[in-house]
């Protein structure tokens, strides 16, 4: 999962006051730094997160988008993860209607860009959960027509180019732009028939356009795949599925570098445009054990998505039963990955969100500067953020009826 979506009926905010950092805390925030083989390693000890300067959230939302009383243009049911532009506007893709929606900073819809189709300015399979941002330009991938579109919020699509891969059928995930080249991860979850478990490694690709060329600059570990047997129309079938919460490496472009979050431990690796590691940043924190309550909440939510609220598009009948069986037979890891997701900021900083589940009522995120050093910590209650900007974030909640709401909240730095 790149960016997990968390359902929650109630959304609350924990206001964490900025605190003076005492001498013991300052000592904890001094990492051990070493250099070997041209790679700088920055290792933070246990207790770092508790000692980091505290950011907090303003209690009054900047905007509330969606919800039960929203107009149809702000119905977020089929909307993917949003991105925040430098001027505070929010852009997101609709996986059903195949267009982009632009909201003003106050949450009002400004315009809709694109429509279903394969012609100029149209989309067939918009990668709604993986929009890229370069300045104020949104980079949109379409896996159906193998095309990437550069889109400006005020003028629409301004440039379109094909993207290419040299691999078997699968899905290309956009991860940003490095020195003008597209950063992509190619993913396929195919499992050889005789394997019971397998961890695929997805090529990390950089594509240029003059000439059209794709280079492999590394590989990222995908989720651990396993086989389960389910009943489909009275027949037992073998299905290949990921082991939930086992984790997978997350790749993003950050300030013309490639940053990879490890699948399990708290580790960020910074690579140059050739895929060569230059810096590694880690925190000595254990992975959280997976509990029965976590598993039950995940299974119940997935079953509800098959038959209950929010099940539109599940296919009904056999398809809904198939989804229910998949949820009930899910395999789970013993512990959560330390990093659930991270969001790059324009200055090269990034917010990394701790591993979390649908059963969680609290979340935490750590801010790393462009040099990999920790700048602060932010904690809250309710749904974990789905995206960040320099001064704000977006939280996504979903009620029992499947109604989705975004709350845009201002981030207040320590005093």
C-alpha positions in Angstrom: 0.0 0.0 0.0 1.3 3.4 -0.9 -1.1 5.5 0.9 -3.6 3.6 3.1 -7.1 5.1 3.6 -8.5 4.8 7.1 -12.2 4.7 7.9 -13.5 6.4 11.1 -16.8 7.6 12.2 -15.5 10.2 14.5 -12.6 12.6 13.8 -10.9 14.4 16.7 -7.7 16.4 17.0 -5.1 16.1 19.7 -3.6 19.5 20.5 0.0 18.9 21.6 1.5 22.0 23.1 5.0 23.0 22.1 7.4 22.2 24.9 10.8 23.3 25.9 13.4 20.6 25.2 15.5 19.9 28.3 19.1 18.7 28.3 18.2 15.0 28.3 15.9 15.4 25.3 18.5 17.4 23.4 20.9 14.5 24.0 18.3 12.0 22.6 17.9 14.2 19.5 21.7 13.9 18.7 22.0 11.0 16.4 25.0 8.8 15.8 26.4 9.7 12.4 28.9 7.6 10.5 30.2 7.4 6.9 31.2 4.2 5.2 31.5 3.4 1.5 30.4 6.9 0.6 27.1 6.5 2.5 26.2 8.7 5.5 24.3 6.9 8.2 22.2 8.9 10.7 20.9 6.7 13.5 18.5 8.1 16.2 18.2 6.2 19.5 15.1 5.0 21.3 13.2 7.9 22.8 13.8 10.2 19.9 10.1 10.6 19.0 9.2 11.5 22.6 11.9 14.1 22.8 11.4 15.8 19.4 10.0 19.3 19.3 6.2 19.2 19.2 4.2 20.6 16.3 0.4 20.9 16.9 -2.8 21.3 14.9 -5.0 24.4 15.0 -8.4 23.4 16.4 -10.3 25.3 13.7 -10.3 23.6 10.3 -9.1 25.7 7.3 -11.8 23.9 5.3 -14.1 20.9 5.4 -14.7 19.1 2.1 -17.2 16.4 1.4 -19.5 15.0 4.1 -23.2 14.2 4.2 -24.2 17.7 3.1 -21.7 18.3 0.3 -22.8 19.1 -3.2 -22.3 16.4 -5.9 -19.0 17.9 -7.1 -17.5 17.3 -3.6 -18.8 13.8 -3.3 -15.6 12.0 -2.3 -16.8 8.4 -2.6 -14.6 7.6 -5.6 -12.0 10.3 -5.1 -8.3 9.3 -4.6 -5.8 10.8 -2.3 -5.5 14.6 -2.6 -2.4 16.8 -3.2 -1.9 20.3 -1.8 -0.5 23.0 -4.0 1.8 25.8 -2.8 -1.1 28.3 -2.8 -3.2 26.0 -0.6 -5.5 24.7 -3.3 -6.3 21.0 -3.3 -6.4 18.6 -6.3 -7.6 15.0 -6.5 -8.6 12.5 -9.1 -11.9 10.7 -9.5 -11.4 7.0 -10.1 -15.0 6.6 -11.4 -15.6 9.8 -13.4 -12.0 10.0 -14.7 -11.4 13.7 -14.0 -9.5 16.0 -11.7 -11.2 18.4 -9.3 -9.6 21.6 -8.0 -10.7 23.0 -4.7 -9.9 26.5 -3.4 -8.1 26.8 -0.1 -11.5 27.4 1.6 -12.9 24.1 0.2 -15.0 25.4 -2.6 -14.8 23.7 -6.0 -13.0 25.8 -8.5 -13.1 23.6 -11.6 -13.1 20.1 -13.0 -10.4 19.0 -15.5 -10.7 16.1 -18.0 -13.3 13.4 -18.7 -13.5 9.7 -19.6 -11.9 8.9 -23.0 -8.6 8.4 -24.8 -8.3 11.7 -26.6 -6.3 14.8 -25.6 -7.1 15.9 -22.1 -9.1 12.7 -21.3 -8.4 9.7 -19.0 -9.3 6.0 -19.1 -7.5 4.7 -16.0 -6.4 7.7 -13.9 -4.0 6.8 -11.2 -6.0 8.8 -8.6 -4.0 7.7 -5.5 -0.7 8.7 -7.1 -0.8 12.2 -8.4 2.5 13.9 -8.7 3.2 17.6 -8.1 6.1 19.7 -9.6 5.7 23.3 -8.5 2.0 23.9 -9.3 1.8 21.4 -12.1 0.0 18.1 -11.4 1.5 15.0 -13.1 -1.2 12.4 -13.9 -0.6 8.8 -15.1 -3.0 6.8 -17.2 -2.1 3.1 -17.2 -4.8 2.2 -19.8 -3.4 4.4 -22.6 0.2 4.4 -21.2 0.3 8.2 -21.0 1.4 10.9 -18.6 -0.3 14.3 -18.6 1.1 17.6 -17.1 -1.9 19.5 -15.8 -2.2 23.1 -14.5 -5.0 23.9 -12.1 -6.0 27.0 -14.0 -5.6 25.9 -17.6 -6.0 22.1 -17.7 -3.8 19.6 -19.5 -0.8 21.4 -21.1 1.4 18.5 -22.1 1.0 14.7 -22.8 3.6 12.1 -23.5 3.7 8.3 -23.6 5.5 6.3 -20.9 7.1 3.0 -21.7 8.3 -0.1 -19.8 10.3 -3.1 -20.8 8.5 -5.5 -18.5 5.6 -7.9 -18.4 2.0 -6.6 -17.9 1.5 -4.8 -14.6 0.9 -1.4 -13.1 3.1 1.7 -13.3 2.9 3.9 -10.2 4.1 7.5 -10.5 6.5 8.5 -7.8 7.5 12.1 -8.8 10.1 13.8 -11.0 13.9 13.7 -10.7 15.9 16.2 -12.8 13.0 16.5 -15.3 12.7 12.7 -15.6 9.6 10.7 -14.5 10.2 8.5 -11.5 8.0 5.3 -11.7 7.7 2.0 -9.9 6.6 -1.0 -12.0 4.5 -3.4 -10.0 3.1 -6.9 -10.8 1.7 -9.2 -8.2 1.9 -12.4 -10.3 3.1 -15.4 -8.3 4.7 -18.5 -9.8 2.2 -21.4 -9.4 4.4 -23.5 -7.2 5.4 -20.8 -4.8 3.5 -20.5 -1.5 5.0 -17.1 -0.6 7.0 -14.6 -2.7 8.2 -11.0 -2.3 8.3 -9.3 -5.7 10.8 -6.6 -6.3 9.5 -3.8 -8.4 11.9 -2.0 -10.8 12.4 1.7 -10.1 12.4 3.5 -13.4 13.4 7.0 -14.7 12.0 8.0 -18.1 13.2 10.8 -20.3 11.4 12.1 -23.4 14.1 13.4 -25.7 14.8 10.8 -26.7 12.1 8.5 -25.2 14.1 6.3 -22.9 13.5 4.4 -19.7 16.4 3.4 -17.3 16.2 1.1 -14.4 17.8 2.8 -11.3 17.0 0.2 -8.7 14.4 -2.2 -7.2 12.0 -1.8 -4.3 10.6 -4.6 -2.3 6.9 -5.2 -2.8 4.5 -6.8 -0.3 4.9 -10.4 0.7 2.5 -12.4 -1.5 0.9 -15.6 -0.5 -1.8 -18.1 -1.7 -5.2 -18.6 -0.2 -8.1 -20.8 -1.3 -11.6 -19.4 -1.6 -14.9 -20.7 -2.9 -16.2 -19.0 -6.1 -19.5 -20.3 -7.5 -19.1 -23.6 -5.7 -15.5 -24.1 -6.9 -12.4 -23.8 -4.9 -9.9 -21.4 -6.4 -6.4 -20.4 -5.6 -5.9 -16.7 -5.2 -2.7 -14.7 -4.8 -3.0 -11.9 -2.2 -0.6 -9.7 -0.2 0.0 -10.5 3.5 -1.6 -7.5 5.1 0.6 -5.1 7.0 3.8 -7.0 6.1 4.8 -3.8 4.4 6.4 -2.8 1.2 9.1 -0.2 0.3 7.7 3.2 -0.5 9.4 5.3 -3.2 9.1 9.0 -3.8 11.0 11.8 -5.5 12.2 14.3 -3.0 14.2 17.4 -4.1 15.6 15.6 -7.2 16.6 12.6 -5.1 15.0 9.2 -4.7 13.8 8.4 -1.2 12.8 4.9 -0.2 11.1 4.0 3.1 11.9 0.5 4.2 9.2 -2.2 4.3 9.7 -3.0 8.0 12.1 -1.0 10.2 12.1 2.7 10.6 14.6 3.5 7.8 14.7 6.1 5.1 17.3 5.8 2.3 18.2 8.8 0.1 19.5 7.9 -3.3 20.9 10.0 -6.2 19.4 10.1 -9.7 21.4 7.0 -10.6 19.9 5.0 -7.7 23.0 5.0 -5.6 22.5 5.4 -1.9 24.0 8.6 -0.3 22.3 8.7 3.1 20.4 6.4 5.4 18.3 7.7 8.4 16.9 5.4 11.0 15.2 5.5 14.4 15.5 2.7 16.9 11.8 1.9 17.4 10.2 -1.5 17.4 7.5 -2.6 15.1 4.1 -2.6 16.8 2.6 -6.1 17.3 -0.6 -6.9 15.3 -3.5 -7.6 17.7 -6.7 -9.5 17.3 -8.6 -6.2 17.5 -6.6 -4.8 14.6 -7.3 -7.9 12.5 -11.0 -7.9 13.3 -11.4 -4.2 12.5 -9.7 -4.7 9.1 -11.8 -7.8 8.2 -15.1 -6.2 9.3 -14.4 -3.1 7.3 -13.6 -5.0 4.2 -16.7 -7.2 4.6 -18.8 -4.1 5.0 -17.3 -2.7 1.8 -18.6 -5.9 0.0 -22.1 -5.9 1.3 -22.8 -2.8 3.3 -22.4 1.0 3.0 -19.9 2.1 0.5 -20.1 -1.1 -1.5 -21.1 0.6 -4.8 -18.9 -0.8 -7.5 -18.3 -4.0 -5.7 -20.1 -5.8 -8.5 -22.9 -7.3 -6.3 -23.8 -10.9 -6.0 -20.8 -13.2 -6.8 -18.3 -10.4 -6.8 -19.4 -9.2 -3.4 -19.2 -12.7 -2.0 -15.8 -13.1 -3.6 -14.6 -9.9 -1.8 -16.1 -11.1 1.5 -14.2 -14.4 1.2 -11.0 -12.6 0.4 -11.4 -10.4 3.5 -12.2 -13.4 5.7 -9.3 -15.5 4.5 -6.8 -12.6 4.7 -3.3 -13.4 6.0 -1.8 -10.8 8.4 1.8 -10.0 9.4 2.8 -10.3 13.1 3.7 -6.6 13.3 3.1 -3.3 11.5 5.7 -1.6 9.3 7.3 1.4 11.2 6.4 3.8 8.4 3.0 3.7 6.7 3.6 6.4 4.2 5.5 9.7 3.7 4.8 13.0 1.9 7.6 15.0 0.3 7.5 18.8 0.7 8.8 21.3 -1.9 11.9 22.2 0.2 13.1 18.6 0.4 11.7 18.0 3.8 9.2 15.1 4.3 6.5 14.0 6.8 6.6 10.3 7.6 3.5 8.8 9.2 3.9 5.9 11.7 2.3 2.5 10.9 -1.4 2.4 11.8 -4.6 0.4 11.3 -8.3 1.0 11.2 -8.5 0.1 14.9 -6.2 2.9 15.9 -7.6 6.1 17.5 -4.3 7.9 17.5 -1.6 8.6 14.9 1.8 10.2 14.8 4.1 11.7 12.2 7.7 12.9 12.1 9.1 15.8 10.1 12.6 15.2 8.6 14.5 18.1 7.1 16.2 18.1 3.7 19.4 16.8 5.4 17.5 13.9 7.0 17.7 15.4 10.5 14.5 15.3 12.6 12.8 18.7 12.9 9.7 17.8 15.0 6.9 15.5 15.8 3.1 15.8 15.3 0.4 13.6 17.0 -3.3 13.5 16.7 -6.5 11.5 17.1 -8.9 10.1 14.6 -7.9 9.3 11.0 -4.3 9.6 10.0 -3.4 12.3 7.5 -3.4 11.3 3.8 -1.3 14.3 2.7 0.7 17.2 4.0 1.9 20.6 2.9 4.4 23.0 4.6 1.7 24.5 6.8 -1.3 22.2 6.6 -2.5 18.6 6.2 -5.6 16.7 5.1 -7.3 14.0 7.2 -9.8 11.6 5.7 -12.7 10.1 7.6 -15.4 7.8 6.5 -18.7 7.2 8.5 -20.7 4.0 8.8 -22.7 5.0 5.7 -19.6 5.3 3.6 -19.7 9.1 3.5 -16.2 10.5 3.2 -15.0 13.8 4.7 -11.7 15.7 4.4 -10.6 18.1 7.1 -7.9 20.6 6.1 -6.0 21.5 9.3 -3.2 24.1 9.9 0.1 22.8 11.3 1.4 25.1 14.0 5.2 24.9 14.6 6.9 24.8 18.0 7.4 28.2 19.7 
